[in-house]
Amino acid sequence: MPAPAPSTRLLRAVAAERDQLDRHRARMAEEADELRRALARIERGLAEIDERRALLDRVAGAGAESRRDAVTARGDRAGEGGEDAGRGDRARDREEGAGRRLRGPEIREAAVRALIERDAGEALHYRDWFALLVDAGHEIAGKDPLAVFLTQLSRSPVVRRGSGAGVYELDRHAGARLRATLEGLQRELRELTISHGNDLGAIRARRERLNAEIGRVERALEEIERVLGPTPPLAAAG
């Protein structure tokens, strides 16, 4: 005996439920599109901020070097005579001390150089690393220099967490891995239109994210080369 056909009332209820689900899904899809657009704007903003911060850091670094050169020249001229020489030396010391107050990426770059130059091994507790930097004659700007130092140390592209609590170590292979990452990002950027076809919105959004990520990796590689020298190929790094 065949099963009875669904009643008209049941069919109407199913259709109404389906219509309600379709409307709800359409609203959610629209919200998802808005969120994706907002995320793209945020990523563009973050990339622009990172670029401006890097530029300001470079300008600040160049300014500090210019001040130190000028102070040294004034001290040399003051050294030609008596009490003026003493005042020139004291002023130079104060200015040079101010010039050593590191900020931002300068802190982590100076920390890596201090570790290498002092032959202090490949890993240190961050407090010992901070003491090493201070012993090298540097000062860190900020209300809590140790906390500022730790924040910057953890952001270094050539530093990673060690095996013990509070221990950080050099990652000498980071440059090679980042170089491989950069090549992959650049390759994906070149092949973007192939992978996304004619979806211009998807292509534009992905291109923006790729360019932002490429910029971040390039800045990290530049920092690595400043503190460790040219990056070897990944195969050579082992």
N, C-alpha and C positions, 0 to 999 in steps of 0.2 A: 504494500500500500504506500503510495508516494506521500512524502511529507507535505503538509499544508503550506501554501505560499504565504510569504509575510503579509501581514495585514497592511492596509493603506495607512493606518495610524502609525504603525512602526516605521514604514518607509518615510513618512513625513518627518518623524522624530529623528531618524538617521540623517536625512537631508539637512534638517535644521542644525543638527550637531556638527555636520561636516562644514556647512557654511560658516558657523561660528569659529571652528578651528581654522578655516582658511583666512578669515578676517584677522584672527589673532596672529597667525603666522605672518601675514602681510605687514602688520604693525611691527612685529619683532624684526623682520627683515629690514624695514625702514630704519628702525633704531640701530640695528647692526651697521648699516651703511653710514649713519651719522657718527657712530663711534669710530668707525674706521677712518672717516674723514678727520675727526677730531684728533685721533692718534697720529695721523700723518702730519697735522699742523704742529702737534706737540713735538714730534721727532724733528721736524724742521727747526723749531725754536731751540731745542736742545743742541742741535748741531751748530746753529748760529752762535749760541752762548759759548759753547766749547771753543769755537774758532776765535771769538772775541777775547775770551779769557787767555787763550794761548798767545794771542797777539799782545795783550796787556802784560803778560808775564815776560815776553821777549823785550818789550819796551822798558819795563821796570828793570830787567837785568842789564840792558844796555845803559840805562840811566845810572845804575849803581856803579858800573865800570867807569863811566865818565866822571862821576863824582870822585871816585878813588884816584883817578888819574889827575884830576884837578887839585885835589888835596895834597897828593904827593908832590906836584910841581910847586905848590905854595910852600910846602915844608922845605923843599930844597932851597927855594929863594930865601926863606926865613933863616936857614942854617948859616947864612953868611955873616950873622952878627949877633952876639950877646943875648940880651933878654928877649929880643924879637925871635931868636932861634928857639928859645925855650917855649915861648907862646905858640910858635908854629908847630913844634913837635907835639904839644898837648892837643892843639886843634886837630892835627892830623890823626892822632890816636883816637880822638872822639869820633871824627868823621869815618875813619876806617872801621871802628866798632859798629857804627850805625850801618855801614855798608854790608857788614856781615850778618845783618838780621834777615835771614832767609824767609821767603814766602812761597807758597804754592809748590809747583814742580821743582823749583830751585832746591827745596829741602830734600826731596828724595834723590835728586841727582847728586847733591853734595854728600848725602849719606852713603850712596853706592861708591862714590869715589873714595870716601874716607875708609870704607871697609877694604877696598882693594889696595889703596896706598899704604895703609897700616898693616897689611898682611895679617888681618885679624881672623882669617878663616872664611868659610863660605856661609856660616850661619851664626846668629847671635840672638840672645833675648833682646827685645826691643829697648829695654832700659839700658842695657849695655851698649847697644848700637847708638842710642841717644847720647850716652856719655862719651862714646868714641867721637861723635860729631862735635860735641862741645870741646873736647880735648884738642880737636883739630883747629880750634879758634873760631868756630861759627856760633852764631846766635840765631834763635828762631823767633820770629814775630808772633805775638798772640798772648792772650791772658794765661793760657796753660800750654807752654811750649811742648811739654811731653805729649800731651794729647794731640796737638797739631802735628807733631812729628810722627806719631803712630798712624794718624789718618793718612798722611802723605806717603809714608812707607808702604802701607797696604795698597796704595794706588799705583805703585811703581810697576811698570811692565816687566821689570827684570827681578822682581822680588815675589816670593811666594811663602806661604805658611810652612814652617818647619814641622818636625815631628813632635816637639814638645810645646807645652802651653806658653804662649807669648814669644815663641821663637820664630824668626823669619830668616830666610836664606836666599842667596842669589840663584836665579834660574838662568843659567847661561845658554840654554837652548830656546829660550822664549823668542828670541829674534828670528831664528830659523822657522819656528812654528808660525809666527805672525807673518813672515814672508810668504809661506805656503798659503795661509789664510787670505792674504792680500791677492795672490794670484788667482785663487778660486773666486773671490768676489769680483775681480776684474773680468774674469772669464764669464761669470754669470751676467754681468752687466752687458758684455758684448753680445751674448746670446739671448738677451731679454725678449726681443720681439719674436724670436723663434718659439720660445716657451709659452708666451702669452697670446700669440696670434694677433687678432685685431682688437683685443680688449684694451683700449687706450687708457681707461681709468686704472686698471690693474697694472699696466706697464708704467704709468706715471708714478703711482704710489710705490711700486717696487723699486723703481729707479731712485726715488728720493731716499728710500731706506738704504739702498746699496751705496749711494754716494755718501750718506752720513757715516755708514760703517767703514767705508774705505778711508774716509778722512780720519776717523778715530784710529784705525790701524796704522795709517801712515804717520800720524803724530806719535804713536807709541814707538814705531820703528825709528823715527828720528831721535827720540829720547834714548832709545837703546844704543844707537850708534854714538851718541854724545858721551855715554858713560862706559860703553864696552868696546867701541870701535865698530868697523864694518861687520855686518851680519853674514856668517858663512851659510852655504846651502844647507838645506835640511838633512841631506844624506851625510854631509861631512860632520854635521853636529851629532850624528848617531842617534 
